Amino acid sequence: MVAAAAALATLAFAGSALAANTASIAVWHSPMTLGASSSTTIHVSIPKSTDPIARLAIYVPSGYGATINQAPGANIGSVTATAFSYDTQLTLPLSGTVNTDPPANHTADACSPGTHAAIWILNLSVSGQTLQVPMYVDPTTGAEAALGAYKLVICLPPPDVPAGTPGRAAFGAQLLDAQFTVNNIFSTPSGGGLLRWESLFTPYNAGKGTVNAVGTFEARAFVPLPVGLSLGVDVHAEGQALRGRTARRRRDGEHPQGRVRDEARDREVRDDGRRRKLEREGQVEREGDEARLLQGDGEREGERLHGAGLPEPARADDRTGRLRQRDAAAVDGDEHRREDQAVTKRWGQVSHSCEA
């Protein structure tokens, strides 16, 4: 339920080829409240048809706080991923922990050289081997501050170059999907609204292993905060129904969003038992009208037979009495119809014998 509350949108801008490469990102917190968060989850999905990704930068929106001074080696979360292997032609499942690492060990990394506020290692294990992917964490500065308060960056090796090429990805693995969760790192803003997480994907030139900087494209995740969920149970004669609604604080002038409750449907469910009862009563009333019509036909037939000097059907009064009693009792409609058929059959037999 909480994950579903994180809205997702993707926009891609890759020079003149807008639709050539795409990806998506989703973000959610636990709990989805203001001013606190015990965990933050980021989910990235990349179609196999997209050129392999060389670099990914994720921007944490302004208003978030971050605690990134954990001791080296601390376990701060977990990661799962899938990747397509060009070597085995199989999709590989990977998983592992997220641990901190001393920033001093990564000042010369080609992906992001220099000193960083924090380094997180994504440990991705498969088939007894572990791939360590550094994530570079920094507050934004300069023009990047317009994109968010913090920046998370990872770089990936090229998977689709010939085997034996220096720097080629292990197993020739192309990332398709990754989800990582960090605990007690980010605190959500104190003000509510729809928070925009920006991400920039820079692909490789397919099959060449060179970075296609001009092909960089963007994906966005929109996170509504706060999100609350209330549930209740309606008890009816016909059973029980679960009702609920989600709610989030909205900015001035913003259209309400997040409701999952349909008032008309609620009323329909709530009144279902009463409606069915009224339908049954209406059916009984219609059958009562039919019975009265049959009674009138019987009386007229009796008058006709009496005028002709013939005896009236012996069970006409009994039949009329039973119909009235049945109408007053309002028993099951199917039983009514079966009784009407039986009585009508007997009446027809009596009338036939009299006419003969």
C-alpha positions in Angstrom: 0.0 0.0 0.0 2.8 2.4 0.9 4.7 1.7 -2.2 1.7 2.3 -4.3 1.3 5.7 -2.9 4.6 6.9 -4.5 3.6 8.4 -7.8 5.9 7.7 -10.8 6.5 9.7 -13.9 9.2 9.4 -16.6 10.4 12.1 -19.0 13.2 11.3 -21.4 15.4 13.9 -23.2 18.1 12.5 -25.4 19.1 15.1 -27.9 17.1 14.7 -31.0 16.2 11.1 -30.2 13.6 11.6 -27.5 12.3 8.1 -27.4 15.5 6.2 -28.1 16.3 5.5 -24.5 14.1 5.4 -21.5 14.1 4.5 -17.8 12.0 5.0 -14.7 12.5 5.7 -11.1 10.2 5.4 -8.0 10.8 6.5 -4.5 9.0 5.8 -1.2 9.6 6.1 2.5 8.6 4.2 5.6 6.6 5.7 7.1 5.3 8.3 4.6 5.2 11.1 7.1 6.7 14.5 7.5 9.9 15.3 9.3 11.0 11.7 9.8 11.7 8.5 8.0 13.1 5.2 9.1 13.9 4.0 5.6 14.1 5.3 2.0 13.7 3.0 -1.0 14.8 3.9 -4.6 13.7 1.7 -7.5 15.2 2.1 -10.9 14.0 0.2 -14.0 15.8 0.2 -17.4 14.4 -1.6 -20.5 16.9 -4.0 -22.1 16.3 -2.1 -25.4 17.8 1.0 -23.8 21.5 1.4 -24.4 23.6 0.2 -21.4 23.9 2.9 -18.7 27.3 4.4 -18.0 26.3 6.9 -15.2 23.3 7.5 -13.1 22.8 10.6 -10.9 19.8 10.8 -8.5 18.9 14.1 -6.8 17.3 14.2 -3.4 14.7 17.1 -3.3 15.4 20.3 -1.3 13.9 20.1 2.1 15.2 16.7 2.9 17.8 16.2 5.6 20.5 13.5 5.5 22.8 11.8 8.1 25.8 10.6 6.2 28.5 10.5 8.8 28.3 6.7 9.6 31.5 4.9 10.5 33.3 3.0 7.7 31.9 -0.5 7.1 28.5 0.3 8.7 25.6 -1.7 7.2 23.0 0.9 6.2 20.7 -1.0 4.0 20.1 -3.6 1.3 20.0 -3.9 -2.5 18.5 -6.3 -5.1 18.9 -6.1 -8.8 18.6 -8.0 -12.1 21.0 -7.9 -15.0 21.1 -9.5 -18.4 24.3 -11.4 -19.1 25.7 -11.2 -22.6 28.0 -14.1 -21.7 25.3 -16.6 -20.6 22.3 -15.0 -22.3 20.5 -15.3 -19.0 18.9 -12.8 -16.6 20.9 -12.8 -13.3 19.4 -12.1 -9.9 21.7 -10.1 -7.6 21.4 -9.1 -4.0 23.4 -7.9 -1.0 24.0 -5.2 1.5 24.7 -1.5 1.4 27.8 -0.6 3.4 29.7 2.6 4.0 33.3 3.0 2.9 36.0 5.6 3.6 35.8 8.4 1.1 39.6 8.6 1.1 39.6 5.3 -0.8 37.8 6.8 -3.8 39.3 10.2 -4.5 40.9 8.9 -7.7 37.9 6.9 -9.1 37.3 7.7 -12.7 33.6 7.9 -12.3 33.7 10.8 -9.8 37.2 11.9 -8.8 37.7 14.0 -5.7 36.6 14.1 -2.1 33.1 13.0 -1.3 30.9 13.4 1.8 30.1 9.7 1.9 30.7 6.5 -0.1 28.2 3.7 -0.1 29.1 0.3 -1.6 26.3 -1.7 -3.2 27.4 -5.4 -2.8 25.7 -7.4 -5.6 26.3 -11.1 -5.2 25.5 -13.8 -7.8 26.9 -17.3 -8.4 29.4 -17.0 -5.5 30.8 -13.7 -6.8 30.2 -10.2 -5.4 30.3 -7.1 -7.6 31.0 -3.9 -5.6 29.4 -0.8 -7.0 30.4 2.5 -5.3 27.8 5.2 -4.9 29.1 8.7 -4.4 27.0 10.9 -2.0 27.4 14.7 -1.8 25.4 17.8 -1.1 24.8 19.7 -4.3 26.5 23.0 -5.1 26.2 25.6 -7.8 23.8 25.0 -10.6 23.0 21.5 -9.4 21.4 22.9 -6.3 18.4 23.7 -8.5 17.9 19.9 -9.0 18.0 18.9 -5.3 19.8 19.1 -1.9 21.9 15.9 -2.3 23.3 13.9 -5.2 23.8 10.1 -5.5 26.0 9.0 -8.3 27.0 5.5 -9.6 28.9 4.4 -12.7 28.6 1.1 -14.5 31.1 -0.7 -16.8 30.1 -1.4 -20.4 28.5 -4.9 -20.9 28.2 -5.2 -24.6 31.8 -4.9 -25.8 33.8 -8.0 -26.8 34.9 -10.3 -24.0 38.4 -9.6 -22.8 38.0 -5.8 -23.4 39.6 -4.0 -20.4 37.0 -2.6 -18.0 34.2 -4.8 -19.4 31.4 -5.6 -17.0 31.6 -9.0 -15.2 29.5 -11.6 -17.0 28.8 -8.9 -19.6 26.0 -7.9 -17.3 23.7 -5.1 -18.3 21.6 -3.6 -15.5 17.8 -3.9 -16.0 16.4 -3.3 -12.5 17.8 -2.2 -9.1 16.1 -1.4 -5.8 18.0 -0.3 -2.8 16.9 0.7 0.7 18.9 2.8 3.2 17.9 3.1 6.8 18.0 6.2 9.0 19.7 8.2 6.4 17.1 10.7 4.9 14.6 12.7 6.9 11.6 13.9 5.0 10.7 17.6 4.7 8.6 19.3 7.4 6.2 20.7 4.8 3.8 18.6 2.8 3.4 18.5 -1.0 4.4 16.6 -4.1 8.2 16.1 -3.9 10.1 15.7 -7.2 13.1 13.4 -7.3 15.2 14.0 -10.4 17.5 11.5 -12.1 19.9 11.7 -15.0 20.9 8.6 -17.1 23.9 8.8 -19.3 24.2 5.8 -21.7 27.0 4.2 -23.6 27.2 4.2 -27.3 25.9 0.7 -28.0 28.6 -1.9 -28.6 31.4 0.7 -28.4 32.0 1.2 -24.6 32.3 5.0 -25.0 30.1 7.4 -23.1 27.3 9.1 -25.0 27.1 12.3 -23.0 24.8 14.1 -25.4 22.4 11.2 -25.0 21.7 11.9 -21.3 18.1 11.6 -20.5 15.9 12.3 -17.4 13.4 10.4 -15.3 11.4 11.8 -12.4 9.7 10.4 -9.4 6.9 12.3 -7.6 6.4 11.5 -3.9 3.3 12.8 -2.1 3.8 13.6 1.6 2.4 12.9 4.0 0.3 9.8 3.1 -2.2 8.4 5.7 -4.4 5.3 5.4 -7.6 4.8 7.4 -9.6 1.6 7.3 -13.1 0.6 8.6 -15.5 -2.3 8.3 -19.2 -2.0 7.4 -21.3 -4.9 8.6 -24.5 -5.6 6.6 -27.1 -8.3 6.6 -25.4 -9.8 3.6 -21.9 -9.8 5.0 -19.0 -7.4 5.7 -17.2 -4.8 3.5 -13.8 -3.1 4.1 -13.7 0.6 3.3 -10.8 3.0 3.5 -9.1 6.1 2.2 -5.6 7.5 1.7 -5.0 11.1 2.4 -2.0 13.4 2.0 -1.5 17.0 2.9 -1.8 19.3 -0.2 -0.4 22.7 -1.0 -2.7 25.7 -1.3 -4.7 25.6 -4.4 -3.7 22.0 -5.2 -6.5 19.6 -6.2 -7.1 16.9 -3.6 -5.5 13.6 -4.5 -4.9 10.2 -2.9 -8.6 9.3 -2.2 -9.3 5.7 -2.8 -12.8 5.8 -1.5 -15.8 6.0 -3.9 -18.7 7.5 -2.0 -21.3 6.2 -4.4 -19.8 2.7 -4.2 -19.7 3.0 -0.4 -23.4 3.8 -0.3 -24.1 0.9 -2.7 -22.3 -1.6 -0.5 -23.8 -0.2 2.6 -27.3 -0.4 1.3 -26.9 -3.7 -0.5 -28.8 -5.8 2.0 -31.7 -3.3 2.2 -31.8 -3.0 -1.6 -32.0 -6.8 -2.0 -34.8 -6.9 0.6 -36.8 -4.2 -1.3 -36.3 -6.2 -4.5 -37.7 -9.3 -2.9 -40.6 -7.3 -1.6 -41.3 -5.9 -5.0 -41.2 -9.3 -6.5 -43.7 -10.5 -3.9 -45.9 -7.5 -4.6 -45.9 -8.3 -8.4 -46.7 -11.9 -7.7 -49.5 -10.8 -5.5 -50.9 -8.7 -8.3 -50.7 -11.7 -10.6 -52.5 -13.8 -8.0 -55.3 -11.2 -7.7 -55.7 -11.2 -11.5 -56.0 -15.0 -11.4 -58.5 -14.7 -8.6 -60.5 -12.3 -10.7 -60.4 -14.6 -13.7 -61.5 -17.4 -11.4 -64.5 -15.5 -10.1 -65.5 -14.5 -13.6 -65.2 -18.1 -14.8 -67.3 -19.2 -11.8 -70.0 -16.7 -12.8 -69.9 -18.0 -16.4 -70.2 -21.6 -15.3 -73.0 -20.7 -12.8 -74.9 -18.8 -15.6 -74.6 -21.8 -17.8 -76.0 -24.1 -15.2 -72.7 -25.9 -14.7 -71.0 -26.6 -11.3 -68.2 -24.2 -10.3 -64.7 -25.7 -9.8 -64.6 -27.3 -6.4 -61.2 -25.8 -5.3 -61.5 -22.2 -6.5 -62.0 -20.8 -3.0 -59.2 -22.9 -1.6 -56.9 -21.7 -4.3 -57.8 -18.0 -3.7 -57.2 -18.4 0.1 -53.8 -20.0 -0.5 -52.8 -17.1 -2.8 -53.8 -14.5 -0.2 -52.0 -16.4 2.6 -48.9 -16.7 0.4 -48.9 -13.0 -0.5 -49.2 -12.0 3.2 -46.3 -14.4 4.2 -44.0 -13.0 1.5 -42.0 -16.3 1.2 -39.3 -17.0 -1.4 -40.2 -16.0 -4.9 -39.2 -19.3 -6.5 -41.5 -21.2 -4.2 -44.3 -18.8 -5.2 -43.8 -19.4 -8.8 -43.8 -23.2 -8.4 -47.1 -23.0 -6.4 -48.7 -20.7 -9.0 -47.8 -23.2 -11.7 -49.2 -26.1 -9.8 -52.5 -24.3 -8.9 -52.9 -22.9 -12.4 -52.4 -26.4 -13.8 -55.2 -27.8 -11.5 -57.5 -24.9 -12.5 -56.9 -25.6 -16.1 -57.7 -29.2 -15.7 -61.0 -28.4 -13.9 -62.0 -25.8 -16.5 -61.2 -28.2 -19.3 -63.4 -31.0 -17.7 -66.2 -28.5 -17.2 -66.2 -27.2 -20.8 -66.1 -30.8 -22.0 
